[in-house]
Amino acid sequence: MSGHDAKASPMPAVRTVSAGAPLTWLARGFADFRAHPLPSIFYGACFALMGWLIAVVFEHAAAYVSSLVTGFFLVGPFLATGLYALSRRRERGEPAWLAPTLDAWRPNVGAIGVFGLVLAVILLVWARASLVVFALFYTSEMPSVHGFLGQIVSPDNLEFLVAYACVGGFFAILVFAISVVSVPMMLDRGTDGVVAVLTSARAFGANLPAMAVWGAAIVVVIAAGFALLFVGLVVAAPVIGHATWHAYRALVEPAAG
């Protein structure tokens, strides 16, 4: 591509990073958390409260809890907008105050809002697909949450787990590819959703080894938060949110000027 074409392109250049780069992002995300713990914990507490409410409301419906809790991974990139704003404030040397981050989406509300709506639609489709998988394997009675958790380790449920993982994996990879850097980019540059999504997909495709590590890291950290009765999300969710900001900085070339 010629220099003239590169300048004419509305798409920012994406970088190729090493497979171990996500570990650096996590370390920087944790540093952000330590630098401004109170506003970060506020967002983490919101995530934990959502998880707790889902578990309590749908205590006797494992299918709903499973689809909504796993759906957290799908809409998480949108819900963490305030955490990206906190990391940006620290990067700029600005006070890490909570109030300015609560409406950080406002300057680009149209693009971020539409992207959030897209994620919500995908979540609804995933929830329906999740219920279908449950219905295929639990034809008589849906298990309770406690019963379902106990059955997960049973070899008798291997077919269900494989099917659930395959269906869920499709949605997870789709959302992961389009959201790796989308929301931080829309927040930081005010770009439209199409440019942000295409840039995210390009960054994903150019860094498959790093994306595999990054995706695994997100699942492990957030799953640990879930495993601690959602209380762990108070720390896990902010660390991943802050780390996502650093992933965006590492994967996308800075805007000219």
C-alpha positions as CSV (number, residue, x, y, z in Angstrom):
1,M,0.0,0.0,0.0
2,S,1.4,3.4,-0.9
3,G,1.9,6.2,1.6
4,H,-0.9,8.2,-0.1
5,D,-3.3,5.2,0.2
6,A,-2.4,4.8,3.9
7,K,-3.2,8.4,4.6
8,A,-6.4,8.2,2.7
9,S,-7.6,5.1,4.7
10,P,-9.9,5.8,7.6
11,M,-8.7,2.6,9.3
12,P,-5.9,2.9,11.8
13,A,-3.0,0.6,11.5
14,V,-2.9,-2.4,13.8
15,R,0.2,-3.8,15.4
16,T,1.4,-7.4,15.8
17,V,2.3,-8.3,19.4
18,S,3.9,-11.3,21.0
19,A,1.9,-14.2,22.4
20,G,3.0,-13.1,25.9
21,A,1.8,-9.5,25.5
22,P,-1.5,-10.2,27.4
23,L,0.5,-10.9,30.5
24,T,1.9,-7.3,30.3
25,W,-1.6,-6.0,29.8
26,L,-2.8,-7.8,33.0
27,A,0.1,-6.4,35.0
28,R,-0.6,-2.9,33.8
29,G,-4.3,-3.4,34.5
30,F,-3.5,-4.5,38.0
31,A,-1.3,-1.4,38.4
32,D,-4.2,0.8,37.4
33,F,-6.4,-1.0,39.9
34,R,-3.8,-0.4,42.7
35,A,-3.4,3.3,41.6
36,H,-7.1,4.1,41.9
37,P,-8.7,1.2,44.0
38,L,-11.9,3.0,45.2
39,P,-13.4,3.9,41.8
40,S,-12.3,0.6,40.4
41,I,-13.9,-1.3,43.2
42,F,-17.1,0.6,42.6
43,Y,-17.3,-0.8,39.1
44,G,-16.3,-4.2,40.4
45,A,-19.0,-4.2,43.0
46,C,-21.6,-3.4,40.3
47,F,-20.5,-6.5,38.4
48,A,-20.6,-8.6,41.5
49,L,-24.0,-7.3,42.4
50,M,-25.3,-8.2,38.9
51,G,-24.0,-11.7,39.3
52,W,-25.5,-12.1,42.8
53,L,-28.9,-10.9,41.6
54,I,-28.9,-13.3,38.7
55,A,-28.0,-16.2,41.0
56,V,-30.7,-15.3,43.5
57,V,-33.5,-14.5,41.1
58,F,-32.9,-17.7,39.0
59,E,-31.8,-19.9,41.8
60,H,-34.0,-22.8,40.6
61,A,-33.3,-22.3,36.9
62,A,-29.8,-23.4,36.1
63,A,-30.4,-22.8,32.4
64,Y,-31.1,-19.1,32.9
65,V,-28.2,-18.6,35.4
66,S,-25.8,-20.3,33.0
67,S,-26.8,-18.3,30.0
68,L,-26.9,-15.0,31.8
69,V,-23.6,-15.5,33.7
70,T,-21.8,-16.7,30.6
71,G,-23.4,-13.8,28.8
72,F,-21.4,-11.6,31.1
73,F,-18.4,-12.3,28.8
74,L,-20.4,-11.1,25.8
75,V,-21.5,-7.7,27.2
76,G,-18.6,-7.1,29.5
77,P,-16.6,-5.0,27.0
78,F,-19.5,-2.5,26.9
79,L,-20.1,-2.5,30.6
80,A,-16.5,-1.7,31.4
81,T,-16.5,1.7,29.6
82,G,-16.0,3.5,32.9
83,L,-12.9,1.4,33.7
84,Y,-11.4,2.3,30.3
85,A,-12.0,5.9,31.2
86,L,-10.2,5.5,34.5
87,S,-7.2,4.0,32.8
88,R,-7.1,6.9,30.3
89,R,-7.3,9.4,33.1
90,R,-4.3,7.8,34.8
91,E,-2.5,7.7,31.5
92,R,-3.0,11.4,31.0
93,G,-2.0,12.3,34.5
94,E,-5.5,13.4,35.4
95,P,-7.1,12.7,38.9
96,A,-8.6,9.3,39.0
97,W,-12.1,10.5,40.0
98,L,-15.1,8.3,39.7
99,A,-17.7,11.0,38.7
100,P,-16.2,11.9,35.3
101,T,-16.1,8.3,34.2
102,L,-19.8,7.5,34.9
103,D,-20.8,9.2,31.7
104,A,-17.6,8.8,29.7
105,W,-19.6,7.4,26.9
106,R,-21.5,10.6,26.4
107,P,-19.2,12.3,23.8
108,N,-19.7,9.3,21.5
109,V,-23.0,8.0,22.8
110,G,-24.4,7.1,19.3
111,A,-21.6,4.7,18.3
112,I,-21.1,3.2,21.8
113,G,-24.8,2.9,22.3
114,V,-25.4,1.1,19.0
115,F,-22.5,-1.3,19.8
116,G,-24.0,-2.0,23.2
117,L,-27.3,-2.7,21.5
118,V,-25.6,-5.2,19.1
119,L,-24.0,-6.9,22.1
120,A,-27.4,-7.1,23.8
121,V,-28.9,-8.7,20.7
122,I,-26.1,-11.3,20.6
123,L,-26.7,-11.9,24.3
124,L,-30.4,-12.6,23.7
125,V,-29.6,-14.9,20.8
126,W,-27.1,-16.7,23.0
127,A,-29.6,-17.0,25.8
128,R,-32.0,-18.6,23.5
129,A,-29.4,-21.0,22.1
130,S,-28.3,-21.9,25.6
131,L,-31.9,-22.8,26.6
132,V,-32.2,-25.0,23.5
133,V,-29.1,-26.9,24.4
134,F,-30.4,-27.4,27.9
135,A,-33.8,-28.5,26.6
136,L,-32.1,-31.1,24.3
137,F,-30.3,-32.8,27.2
138,Y,-32.7,-32.2,30.1
139,T,-36.0,-33.3,28.5
140,S,-37.8,-34.0,31.8
141,E,-36.9,-31.4,34.3
142,M,-34.4,-28.5,34.4
143,P,-31.8,-28.9,37.2
144,S,-31.5,-26.4,40.0
145,V,-28.3,-24.3,40.2
146,H,-26.8,-26.4,43.0
147,G,-27.8,-29.6,41.2
148,F,-26.3,-28.5,37.9
149,L,-23.0,-27.4,39.5
150,G,-22.7,-30.9,41.0
151,Q,-23.5,-32.6,37.7
152,I,-20.8,-30.7,35.8
153,V,-18.0,-33.0,37.1
154,S,-20.0,-36.1,36.2
155,P,-18.8,-38.0,33.1
156,D,-22.5,-38.6,32.3
157,N,-22.8,-35.0,31.3
158,L,-19.8,-35.0,28.9
159,E,-22.0,-34.7,25.7
160,F,-23.9,-31.8,27.2
161,L,-20.7,-30.0,28.2
162,V,-19.2,-30.5,24.7
163,A,-22.4,-29.2,23.0
164,Y,-22.7,-26.3,25.3
165,A,-19.0,-25.4,24.9
166,C,-19.3,-25.5,21.1
167,V,-22.3,-23.3,20.9
168,G,-21.0,-20.9,23.5
169,G,-17.6,-20.9,21.9
170,F,-19.0,-19.7,18.6
171,F,-20.7,-16.7,20.3
172,A,-17.6,-16.0,22.5
173,I,-15.2,-15.9,19.6
174,L,-17.5,-13.7,17.5
175,V,-17.9,-11.1,20.3
176,F,-14.3,-11.4,21.2
177,A,-13.1,-10.6,17.7
178,I,-15.3,-7.6,17.3
179,S,-14.8,-6.1,20.8
180,V,-11.1,-6.6,21.5
181,V,-10.5,-2.9,21.1
182,S,-13.8,-1.5,19.9
183,V,-15.2,0.3,22.9
184,P,-11.8,1.7,24.1
185,M,-11.3,3.0,20.6
186,M,-14.7,4.6,20.3
187,L,-14.2,6.1,23.7
188,D,-10.7,7.4,22.9
189,R,-11.0,8.5,19.3
190,G,-14.8,9.1,18.8
191,T,-14.8,6.8,15.9
192,D,-18.0,5.2,14.6
193,G,-18.9,1.6,15.3
194,V,-18.1,0.2,11.9
195,V,-14.5,1.5,11.9
196,A,-14.0,0.3,15.5
197,V,-15.4,-3.2,14.9
198,L,-13.4,-3.7,11.7
199,T,-10.2,-2.5,13.4
200,S,-10.9,-4.9,16.2
201,A,-11.4,-7.8,13.8
202,R,-8.2,-6.9,12.0
203,A,-6.3,-6.7,15.3
204,F,-7.7,-10.1,16.3
205,G,-6.8,-11.7,13.0
206,A,-3.3,-10.3,13.0
207,N,-2.6,-11.6,16.5
208,L,-4.2,-15.0,16.9
209,P,-1.6,-16.4,19.3
210,A,-1.8,-13.4,21.6
211,M,-5.6,-13.4,21.3
212,A,-5.7,-17.0,22.4
213,V,-3.7,-16.2,25.5
214,W,-5.7,-13.0,26.1
215,G,-9.0,-14.9,25.8
216,A,-7.8,-17.6,28.1
217,A,-6.6,-15.0,30.6
218,I,-10.0,-13.3,30.6
219,V,-11.9,-16.5,31.1
220,V,-9.6,-17.7,34.0
221,V,-9.7,-14.3,35.8
222,I,-13.4,-13.8,35.5
223,A,-14.2,-17.4,36.2
224,A,-12.2,-17.1,39.4
225,G,-14.4,-14.1,40.3
226,F,-17.5,-16.2,39.7
227,A,-16.1,-19.1,41.7
228,L,-15.7,-16.9,44.8
229,L,-19.5,-16.4,44.9
230,F,-19.2,-13.4,42.6
231,V,-17.3,-11.4,45.3
232,G,-14.1,-12.0,43.4
233,L,-15.5,-9.9,40.6
234,V,-14.9,-6.8,42.8
235,V,-11.2,-7.2,41.8
236,A,-11.3,-9.4,38.7
237,A,-13.7,-7.3,36.6
238,P,-11.7,-4.0,37.1
239,V,-8.4,-5.7,36.4
240,I,-9.7,-7.1,33.1
241,G,-11.3,-3.8,32.2
242,H,-8.1,-1.8,32.8
243,A,-6.1,-4.4,31.0
244,T,-8.4,-4.1,28.0
245,W,-7.4,-0.5,27.8
246,H,-3.8,-1.4,27.6
247,A,-4.6,-4.1,25.0
248,Y,-6.1,-1.3,22.9
249,R,-3.0,0.8,23.3
250,A,-0.8,-2.0,22.3
251,L,-2.8,-3.3,19.3
252,V,-3.8,0.0,17.6
253,E,-1.4,2.6,16.3
254,P,-1.9,6.0,17.9
255,A,-4.0,8.5,16.0
256,A,-1.9,10.9,13.8
257,G,-1.4,14.3,15.4
